[in-house]
Amino acid sequence: MDPKLLAARDVLERVDRRLLDPESDAIVWPTGFALLDGELGGGLRAGTLTLLAGAQGQGKTTFAFQMARHAARSGRPVVLLSFELEAETLLQKAISAAAAERSSSTRSALTVQDVRAAFEASDNTGIGLPERLSEHPGGIDALTAVTQYAPQLYIHRSTSTQTTLDVIRAAVKDVLVEQGVAPLVLVDYLQKVCMPDHLSEEEQVTRVTEGLKDLSIEFECPVVAISASDRAGLEPGTRMRARNMRGSTSLAYEADVVLILSSKSDVVARHHLMYAANDGAHFKEWSVLTIEKNRSGRTGGELEFRKQFEWGRFVAEGQYVSEKLVDERIYTE
C-alpha cells in the first residue's frame, strides 16, 4: 500500500502514541515570541510552510534567527540555509543577543559590534575568544549560553548558483540522521534558491515554494522561508502586503502562514505621527508583525515588537498594536 495513503484509524493511533510518549517528535514548535505563538495556535507546526516577508532592513533575518535560536535552546535541531550572512556573522548576533537577554540593563550588554571586534581581532597576542569576551560584562555567560545550544544549530552557507532544492533536502536529511529528529528549516531567503536559468522568475519562485512545502510534509517539520518584496511593495508610502512578495502568486497560495514585518513609523496612521511627541520618533523603535494568512488560527492580527538591532534581537515580549494602521500613506509636498 502507498505509504502516503493513511487510514484514519492509524492517524488517531499515531496521535495517541505521541501524546503518551514525551520523547516523540514535536508537532508544534514555539517561536519564542509568546504573543505570536498564541496567534499561531502554539507556534510553528510540523508539515507547514511559513513565509516571513518585508522590505529591506526591516529585520526579517533577525526575527527568523531569533526563532531558530529559541528552537535550538529548547533542544530541537535547526537547519539555517543562509544566502545572506556568514556563519560567524550570525553567531556574533547570537552572542550579543544572549548578553542582552541576561543583562539587567541592555545598554551595558556587549553589542554586535563588540562581539565582531573580538571575532576579528588581529593583534597577534594569542588571546582566544573566551578571554576577549571576558573583557565585557556578561561576555562569558553569553558565550556559554550559545555554546550550550550550538550542537543543535546547523548553518549552511548557501549560494544562488549551487544551493538547489535537492541540496536543501540533503542537508535536512543529514541533520535528521545525526539528531534522530527532523529539524526546523529556515531559508534566508526563498528567491535565492538555485533554479534552472531558462525558467522565468515566476516559474522559479513557484517551483521553490512548492518544493519547500513538499519538504515540510516529507520530513514532518516546520519550514520558515524569508521572502523579498517586489518593486511595488518598496514604493514610498506603500505598506507591503502578501501580494507584494516577489515572484509568484503561489507564494501566498502554498504557504500556511504569511507574516509581514514593517517598521511601525511607516504604517501607523498619520494623525498619530502629527500629535505624538518628537514627531512620533519613538515609533521607529518598533516593528509591526502582521499575520496576513494563518491556517491554524486568526488572520489579521497586528503585533508589535521593540527593535534592539544593536544587540541582534527583538524584545520577545511584544504587544498588540493599539494605534490605527494604514494600507498606504499619501505623501504631499
Secondary structure, DSSP 4 states (H G I P E B T S, - for coil): --TT---HHHHHHHHHHHHH-TTSPPSEE--S-HHHHHHTTSSEETT-EEEEEESTTS-HHHHHHHHHHHHHHTT--EEEEESSS-HHHHHHHHHHHHHHHH-SSGGGSPPHHHHHHHHT--S-S---HHHHHTTSTTHHHHHHHHHHHGGGEEEEE--TTT--HHHHHHHHHHHHHHHSSPPEEEEE-GGGS---TTS-HHHHHHHHHHHHHHHHHHHT--EEEEE-B-TGGGSTTBPP-GGGBSS-THHHHH-SEEEEEEEHHHHB-HHHHHHSGGGGGGGGGEEEEEEEEETTS-S--EEEEEEEGGGTEE-S--EE--S-B-SB-----
